[in-house]
């Protein structure tokens, strides 16, 4: 299987080299190719990305990448320790990286992507040079093949269950994100993507619903109903209730008993 993949990469590399002089055919090939492709000039600046790559990362405008992104200035590349290997491709060697975890957080921040619903992505990445007639490197092609993709839905369901089991406790975003194995920033974005609310809003709404249940108990005062849900009854908590229910706690109780 690995051997077949190597043959396919070599065939693709040979095709790119052969078609480089025919820019129109080359552009058609790259645009129709089902895997992500990015091409860099000899200095490492992106000069082309195909539709598959834009689609995978939900980047709407290719001009956000072309002419702006430089592989040697990418902080994730610099911190990876692989810069010396990447440079080998720009010196004329073919370089292959297996099962690389894609830095999704850096990508979503860089291109202001708000609807990325992938928790983790692993790719096989091939970097190979294209030469002119004098054997000088005129560009480097990156072929990125998704190997493993993990969606975040399961982790968000776990987070919702976590909130519903611990709604009496103090809200702890850090603990919640840690439980799912995600960073706070990525967890928060993913949670809102799947639920349309922030983790804190989900927590507050769940607690308010519990308070509503307690307010139906005529043996409890409004203050006791809030206390039973581990929330002090004061101006702030009363406002939280009214903002989400539409009426004050006292009005809610009157409406329920009328």
ABEGO torsion letter per residue (X at the ends): XAAAAAAAAAAAAAAAAAAAABAAAAAAAAAABABBBBBBBAAGBBABBBAAAAAAAGBABAAAABGABBAAABAAAAAAGAAAAAAAAAAGBBBBBBGBBBBAAAAAAAAGBAABABABBBBBBBBBBBBBAAGBBABBBBBBBBABBBBAAAAAAAAAAAAAAAAABBBBAAAAAAAAGBBAAAAAAAAAAAAGBBAAAAAAAAAAAAAAAAAABAABBAAAAAAAAGBBBBAAAAAAAAAAAGBBAAAAAAAAAX
